[in-house]
Amino acid sequence: MEAAASYLLSSGRRPSPSSFRGRSPIHHPSARSDHRRFLCSQESIRRSARYAVLGAGFAGLSVTWHLLQHSSKECHISIDIYDEAGLGGGASGVSGGLLHPYSPKAKILWRGSESWKECLKLLATAERAVERRDSARRSHNQPCSFDGPIILKRGILRPATTEAKVEILKENAQNCFKNCTLEVLDGKAAERLVPNLAVPLDFAIYMPQAMNIHPKRYLQALFFACKDLADEASSLRVAKAEVRLLKEHVKSLLELDEKYDAVIICLGAQAGMLPELSGNLPLRKCRGIIAELDLSTDIEEYGSQSPSILSNAWLAFQSPRSVLMGSTWEWGSTNHVSHVTLQEAEKAVKEMLPKASAVYPAIKKWDFAGARAGLRAMPPLTPLGSLPLLGCVAEASRRKGASCRHWLVGGLGSRGLLYHGLLGKLTAQAVISADEAVLPSELTSWKSRVQTETS
Ligand SMILES: Cc1cc2nc3c(=O)[nH]c(=O)nc-3n(C[C@H](O)[C@H](O)[C@H](O)COP(=O)(O)OP(=O)(O)OC[C@H]3O[C@@H](n4cnc5c(N)ncnc54)[C@H](O)[C@@H]3O)c2cc1C
């Protein structure tokens, strides 16, 4: 794995197609087959497709939504989502829910503007699905679906913490895009947004459109949206559409082989546990802990209009009396359990509190209320940044004469929320058209490197 990652950094060279024959389960883009089977695309002569989506996190639900949206109206489609822990049982459900398209140096991330747009579309879709449900519930005098909103807070503030960063942040702030702007603030202006903020270098960057969301509510709502879209499609078109969530553990791709036309692997940090992919994904695992803090009643609340805060530790405010403080980075951990022991939590708080209080000293007055953890699937660093891994995989297990049946959406790293909309859309288009070439080569080129490593 390390070797594959270092190869990625060291070479942009593509190996010759002959080096891919037979050995590794990774399917090479140039091996596009003449036997491409269009699955419910406009060109399709097939009238049905069965999909398995493995994983019900950000990636899995985005793929599901886009498969439903992009399939031909005449096609019967059925999607089974497998997740052993249910919706948001992995990193997505525990994440901090912070969403913006910039690096810590305020540089726009690779395809940041497009990813931002796709993510906002999915958020709006999820919100609409909740509204639909709630208006139906209200007419039956039933309580609302959730006990709070999906979008918890708008605006994120990043005070600079080192001299070196000030100049870089200033320069990068000039290249923001209009749908998610960056404003340069001095200490006083920043304090007007967050009273009692410490701005050590009298400089902060403000992202007014950035936000933090409630990830579990969002995933539940996106699942509602998928169900609604399937029902609506069934009522409007000749063929039917179905979505099912199966709370089952998937041991291998082989066990699903006969049942589905395509399997999309969205298992986060667990993708490499499938025997067909084991040892072939250049992913590093990294456990992160988030602490939940509450404010006791006699202390002044956090302003409802004040933004969340990013620094060497972040503070994602959930309400005026509740905040998430994150996060730790334990590289190499394989512990994907979300439960955090008291000892682990104490260590994490000890590590994060000095960082958070350097910019927001009042956080020391908040009380520890709990902790949760998740495992990130970190992709290799490339000259374009840490890019997710997409593409056709597991060629070895595909049926004779068929084109790609197994697809990966992996390595979302610490940016799953930003990237999931775009990745889900691109992957659905590739799956439906059975054409890997619709995926940007920057997201599939990891396979060439892995192939070279293993050949
Ligand atoms: C502490 C922490 C904080 C984070 N904060 C943020 C943030 O603020 N903003 C942001 O954008 N990103 C954040 N991230 C990153 C983000 O959570 C991930 O990028 C994202 O969740 C990855 O989504 P995924 O769908 O690929 O994987 P996951 O959400 O991990 O989904 C994989 C799913 O597969 C299921 N599964 C695994 N193996 C099997 C199996 N064999 N059979 C059946 N089901 C299986 C799991 O139960 C899980 O639900 C954070 C991550 C961590 C750990």
The ligand as a Gaussian input file, in Angstrom:
#p B3LYP/6-31G(d) Opt

LIG

0 1
 C      -13.745000      12.073000      12.987000
 C      -14.066000      12.403000      11.572000
 C      -14.537000      13.678000      11.243000
 C      -14.846000      13.985000       9.915000
 N      -15.350000      15.223000       9.629000
 C      -15.651000      15.545000       8.349000
 C      -16.213000      16.809000       8.033000
 O      -16.454000      17.628000       8.901000
 N      -16.482000      17.070000       6.729000
 C      -16.242000      16.161000       5.721000
 O      -16.485000      16.444000       4.549000
 N      -15.724000      14.946000       6.010000
 C      -15.425000      14.621000       7.283000
 N      -14.900000      13.392000       7.582000
 C      -14.648000      12.466000       6.476000
 C      -15.947000      11.796000       6.034000
 O      -16.597000      11.291000       7.160000
 C      -15.623000      10.679000       5.036000
 O      -14.912000      11.202000       3.943000
 C      -16.905000      10.043000       4.502000
 O      -17.758000       9.712000       5.545000
 C      -16.626000       8.798000       3.683000
 O      -17.867000       8.320000       3.223000
 P      -18.031000       6.879000       2.624000
 O      -19.442000       6.763000       2.218000
 O      -16.965000       6.673000       1.609000
 O      -17.674000       5.881000       3.813000
 P      -18.477000       5.517000       5.149000
 O      -19.298000       6.629000       5.628000
 O      -17.471000       4.968000       6.107000
 O      -19.481000       4.387000       4.688000
 C      -19.120000       3.058000       4.526000
 C      -20.273000       2.202000       5.000000
 O      -20.008000       0.847000       4.677000
 C      -20.468000       0.019000       5.716000
 N      -19.692000      -1.226000       5.654000
 C      -18.339000      -1.353000       5.778000
 N      -17.970000      -2.639000       5.575000
 C      -19.103000      -3.325000       5.303000
 C      -19.373000      -4.685000       4.940000
 N      -18.395000      -5.585000       4.824000
 N      -20.658000      -5.059000       4.727000
 C      -21.672000      -4.153000       4.803000
 N      -21.463000      -2.851000       5.118000
 C      -20.205000      -2.442000       5.345000
 C      -20.251000       0.816000       6.980000
 O      -21.158000       0.428000       7.999000
 C      -20.478000       2.256000       6.506000
 O      -21.783000       2.721000       6.781000
 C      -14.631000      13.036000       8.902000
 C      -14.180000      11.749000       9.230000
 C      -13.909000      11.431000      10.553000
 C      -13.436000      10.061000      10.897000

